Amino acid sequence: MSNYFKSELKGIVPIVFLIFLFRSSFYEPYKIPSGSMIPTLLIGDYILVEKFAYGLHLPYSEWLGQKIMITPSVLPKRGDVVVFYYPKNPSINYIKRAIGLPGDQITIVDKVVYINGEKVPIEKIDGKDFMEDMDEKYKNAPFDFFKNQTGEANHVTALLRYDQNYANYSGTVPANHIFVMGDNRDQSSDSRVWGFVPREMIKGRARVVWFSANFPCPSFLSFICGDNDPSWVFRPWRIGRSIQ
């Protein structure tokens, strides 16, 4: 091995190490693969996940079976958009909104959400701007849009006008778990379907959209591309958008 190559390697290795260190404990990029968080997040949004939002852990300690926390571990706040390991298959990352915290009684009646008997405040709004920004596969969906106040989060949910999917639900959130839902309420597989998310499976909080684009994807790669549309889409107006 030449001295030049050794010198270059010595310069590159620390940089690579710091990048992986940063990615493990601080911020991790994540691509939105499906429409379950419409209209907050669209297919092809690239986001940053703040991994220390609920406690700083020793880098890559999860490889030992459980994270070794440097600071105390806390649960998300109600309304946070969180990324977590899918409880039914931890090799897959999911992103949803935290709706219920430990001890909360979650009830859904005719698509209206109640937390501990209190109706989550909602207000129907004009969805024209959302539909113009929508992914092609959803542009003709009969959506109604509602402004919500969930905890500290002001956000918008989408409901299909005639669909009774997940219209009713009742359950109590166990200790050290959260109840999550997608903002695209009628087209989201979430806690209403597969249960609660344990604290230890939460990766971090979604913070910002740093890029947004869809690229053509061959059908044989659909397991990688998710719900990608078969056309080019670039949304520069979404870059830098804070995730609420």
C-alpha positions in Angstrom: 0.0 0.0 0.0 1.5 3.3 -1.1 2.1 6.1 1.4 -0.2 8.4 -0.6 -3.1 5.8 -0.3 -2.4 5.4 3.5 -2.5 9.2 3.9 -5.8 9.5 2.0 -7.3 6.6 4.0 -6.3 8.3 7.3 -8.2 11.4 6.2 -11.3 9.6 5.0 -11.8 7.1 7.8 -12.5 9.7 10.6 -15.0 11.5 8.4 -16.9 8.3 7.6 -16.8 7.4 11.3 -18.3 10.8 12.3 -21.0 10.5 9.6 -22.1 7.1 10.9 -21.9 8.4 14.5 -24.1 11.4 13.6 -26.6 9.2 11.8 -26.9 6.7 14.7 -27.5 9.2 17.5 -28.4 12.6 16.1 -30.1 12.8 12.7 -31.1 10.2 10.2 -32.5 10.7 6.7 -35.7 8.9 5.8 -37.8 8.7 2.6 -41.6 8.6 2.7 -42.6 5.5 0.8 -46.4 5.6 1.0 -49.3 8.0 1.3 -50.4 7.1 4.9 -49.3 10.6 6.2 -51.0 12.7 3.5 -51.4 15.7 3.4 -48.6 16.3 6.0 -46.1 14.2 4.1 -46.2 13.1 0.5 -44.8 10.1 -1.3 -41.2 11.0 -2.2 -40.6 13.5 0.7 -37.2 13.1 2.1 -37.1 14.0 5.8 -34.7 14.3 8.7 -35.5 12.3 11.9 -34.2 13.8 15.1 -33.0 10.6 16.9 -32.2 12.3 20.2 -35.6 13.9 20.6 -36.7 11.3 23.2 -33.3 10.7 24.7 -29.7 10.5 23.5 -28.3 6.9 23.2 -24.8 5.5 22.8 -24.2 5.1 19.1 -25.1 1.7 17.7 -25.8 0.3 21.1 -29.1 -1.0 19.7 -27.0 -3.6 17.9 -26.4 -5.2 21.4 -30.2 -5.8 21.7 -31.2 -2.6 23.6 -30.2 1.0 23.4 -27.8 2.3 26.1 -29.2 5.7 27.1 -26.9 8.6 27.8 -29.8 10.9 28.8 -33.2 9.8 30.2 -35.6 8.2 27.7 -38.9 10.1 27.4 -42.1 9.4 25.4 -43.2 11.5 22.5 -45.7 14.4 23.1 -49.2 14.0 21.8 -49.2 15.2 18.2 -45.5 14.4 17.4 -44.8 12.8 14.1 -42.6 9.8 15.0 -40.5 7.2 13.2 -40.4 3.8 14.7 -39.7 0.1 14.1 -42.8 -1.6 12.9 -43.8 -3.8 15.9 -44.8 -6.7 13.6 -41.5 -6.6 11.6 -38.8 -4.5 13.3 -36.7 -4.5 10.1 -39.2 -2.0 8.6 -39.5 1.7 9.6 -42.9 3.3 9.9 -43.9 6.9 10.4 -47.2 8.0 12.0 -48.5 10.6 14.4 -48.6 10.0 18.2 -52.3 10.3 19.3 -52.5 8.4 22.6 -50.1 8.2 25.5 -49.9 5.6 28.3 -53.2 5.3 30.2 -55.2 7.2 27.5 -58.6 5.7 26.5 -58.8 6.1 22.7 -62.3 5.9 21.1 -63.2 6.5 17.5 -66.9 6.8 16.6 -67.8 7.4 12.9 -64.2 8.6 12.3 -64.3 11.1 15.1 -61.5 10.7 17.7 -62.0 11.0 21.4 -59.2 10.9 23.9 -60.3 10.1 27.5 -63.9 11.0 26.5 -62.9 14.4 25.0 -63.4 15.0 21.3 -60.3 16.0 19.4 -61.1 19.5 18.0 -61.5 19.4 14.3 -62.6 21.9 11.6 -63.4 21.1 8.0 -61.3 23.2 5.6 -61.0 23.8 1.9 -58.7 21.2 0.4 -58.0 22.7 -3.0 -54.4 23.6 -2.3 -53.7 20.1 -0.8 -55.2 18.4 -3.9 -53.0 20.4 -6.2 -49.9 19.3 -4.3 -51.1 15.7 -4.1 -49.4 12.6 -5.5 -50.9 11.6 -8.9 -52.4 8.3 -7.5 -54.5 10.3 -5.0 -55.4 13.4 -7.1 -58.9 12.0 -7.9 -59.6 10.6 -4.4 -62.8 12.0 -2.8 -60.9 13.5 0.2 -62.3 15.8 2.9 -59.7 17.8 4.9 -59.9 18.7 8.5 -57.7 20.9 10.7 -56.9 19.2 14.0 -55.5 20.3 17.3 -53.8 17.2 18.7 -51.7 18.1 21.8 -49.4 20.9 20.7 -49.7 20.0 17.0 -51.9 21.9 14.6 -52.1 19.6 11.6 -54.5 18.5 8.8 -56.0 15.0 8.3 -57.5 13.6 5.2 -60.7 11.5 5.3 -62.3 9.6 2.3 -65.8 10.9 1.9 -67.6 7.6 1.5 -65.1 5.1 3.0 -66.0 3.6 6.4 -62.5 2.1 6.8 -61.4 2.2 10.5 -64.6 4.2 11.4 -64.8 2.8 14.9 -62.2 1.8 17.5 -61.8 1.6 21.3 -58.7 0.8 23.4 -56.5 1.9 26.3 -52.9 2.6 25.8 -50.7 0.4 28.0 -47.7 1.7 30.0 -44.6 2.6 28.0 -46.5 2.5 24.7 -48.0 5.0 22.4 -51.0 4.9 20.0 -50.3 6.1 16.5 -52.4 7.0 13.5 -51.6 8.2 9.9 -52.9 11.6 8.9 -54.4 9.9 5.8 -56.9 8.3 8.2 -58.7 5.9 5.9 -55.6 4.6 4.1 -53.2 4.0 7.0 -52.4 0.8 8.7 -51.6 1.9 12.2 -52.4 1.2 15.9 -56.1 0.7 15.0 -54.9 -2.4 13.0 -51.8 -3.8 14.6 -51.7 -2.3 18.1 -49.5 0.0 20.2 -45.8 1.0 19.7 -43.5 0.2 22.6 -41.2 2.9 23.8 -38.0 1.0 22.9 -39.1 0.8 19.2 -39.4 4.6 18.8 -36.5 5.9 16.7 -37.1 9.6 16.8 -39.2 12.6 15.7 -39.7 13.8 12.1 -38.5 17.4 11.9 -38.1 18.8 8.4 -38.5 18.0 4.7 -35.1 18.4 3.1 -36.0 17.2 -0.4 -39.1 16.1 -2.3 -39.2 14.1 -5.5 -40.6 11.0 -7.1 -38.7 9.0 -9.7 -39.9 6.4 -12.1 -39.7 2.9 -10.6 -39.8 -0.4 -12.5 -42.5 -2.7 -11.3 -40.0 -5.3 -10.3 -38.5 -2.8 -7.8 -41.8 -1.9 -6.2 -40.7 -3.5 -2.9 -38.0 -0.8 -2.7 -39.9 2.1 -4.2 -43.2 1.7 -2.3 -46.1 3.6 -3.9 -43.9 5.7 -6.3 -45.8 7.1 -9.2 -44.4 6.1 -12.6 -43.7 9.7 -13.6 -41.1 12.3 -12.6 -42.2 14.7 -9.8 -40.0 17.4 -8.2 -41.5 19.6 -5.5 -38.9 22.3 -4.6 -41.6 24.3 -2.7 -41.6 21.5 0.0 -37.9 21.8 0.7 -37.3 23.2 4.2 -40.9 22.6 5.3 -41.1 22.0 9.1 -43.1 18.9 10.0 -46.0 19.7 12.4 
